[in-house]
Amino acid sequence: MPGLKENLNCPRRMVVFAVFDIIDKMGGEYERTMSGDIKAKMNVLGKTSQYAFAVTEVTSETSILHISLLQTMELLTEEEKQLAILYLLDSVLYHINEVQVFKKREEH
């Protein structure tokens, strides 16, 4: 199944919480754990599928986010699969950016 990975300049913990926040915002179903893959059943772009999110710590301030499509519940083209994963990646990255901007404003 298709997947993406992205190197991020933020701690693993921040990325994990961002993933949970995005799953919650999108009404996804998951079991909350702080270690191992986060598996979630979600409706992305109008189609329900199961995704896996994994966050690997590189250093205390950098991490790698992996997003994979595990199982489709509805028929998806290869393009729709890639688009759904990219949408999730962009959503997590945008959320992390919002949190970082908010933190900077509070510091000043």
C-alpha positions in Angstrom: 0.0 0.0 0.0 1.2 3.6 -0.6 2.9 5.8 2.0 4.8 8.9 2.5 7.5 10.1 5.0 8.6 13.6 6.0 11.6 14.8 8.0 10.4 17.3 10.6 12.2 19.9 12.7 10.2 19.3 15.8 10.2 16.7 18.7 8.6 13.3 18.2 6.1 14.1 21.0 4.8 17.2 19.2 4.3 15.2 16.0 2.5 12.4 17.8 0.1 14.9 19.5 -0.5 16.6 16.1 -1.4 13.3 14.5 -3.9 12.6 17.3 -5.3 16.1 17.0 -5.8 15.7 13.2 -7.5 12.3 13.6 -9.8 13.8 16.2 -10.6 16.8 14.0 -11.5 14.5 11.2 -13.7 12.3 13.3 -11.4 9.2 13.0 -11.4 6.1 15.1 -8.2 4.9 16.8 -6.7 3.5 19.9 -4.5 6.0 21.7 -1.0 4.8 22.4 2.2 6.8 22.7 4.5 4.1 21.3 4.2 2.1 18.1 2.1 2.9 15.0 -1.1 4.9 15.4 -3.7 3.1 13.4 -6.8 5.0 12.5 -10.0 4.5 10.4 -10.7 7.8 8.8 -12.8 9.4 6.1 -10.4 11.4 3.9 -11.7 13.3 0.9 -15.0 11.4 1.1 -13.6 7.9 1.3 -13.1 5.7 4.4 -9.8 3.8 4.8 -7.4 2.7 7.5 -4.1 4.5 7.9 -1.0 4.0 10.0 1.0 6.9 11.4 4.5 6.3 12.8 6.8 8.9 14.2 10.5 8.1 14.6 12.7 10.3 16.8 16.0 11.3 15.0 17.2 13.7 17.7 15.5 15.4 20.6 14.4 18.2 18.2 13.9 16.3 14.9 11.7 13.4 13.9 10.3 11.5 10.8 6.6 11.1 10.2 5.5 8.1 8.2 1.9 7.8 6.9 0.7 4.6 5.2 -2.6 3.5 3.7 -3.3 0.1 5.3 -6.7 -0.8 3.9 -9.3 0.8 1.8 -13.0 0.4 2.8 -14.1 1.8 -0.6 -12.7 1.6 -4.1 -9.9 4.1 -4.6 -7.7 4.8 -7.6 -4.0 4.9 -7.1 -4.2 8.7 -7.6 -6.9 9.0 -4.9 -4.8 6.9 -2.5 -1.7 9.2 -2.9 -3.9 12.3 -2.7 -5.5 11.0 0.6 -2.1 10.4 2.2 -0.7 13.7 1.0 -3.8 15.4 2.4 -3.1 13.8 5.8 0.5 14.8 5.7 -0.3 18.4 4.8 -2.9 18.5 7.6 -0.4 17.3 10.2 2.3 19.7 9.0 -0.2 22.7 9.0 -1.3 21.8 12.5 2.3 21.6 13.8 3.0 25.0 12.2 0.0 26.5 13.9 1.1 25.2 17.3 4.6 26.6 16.8 3.4 30.0 15.7 1.0 30.1 18.7 3.9 29.2 21.1 6.1 32.0 19.7 3.3 34.5 20.2 2.9 33.4 23.8 6.7 33.8 24.4 6.6 37.5 23.3 
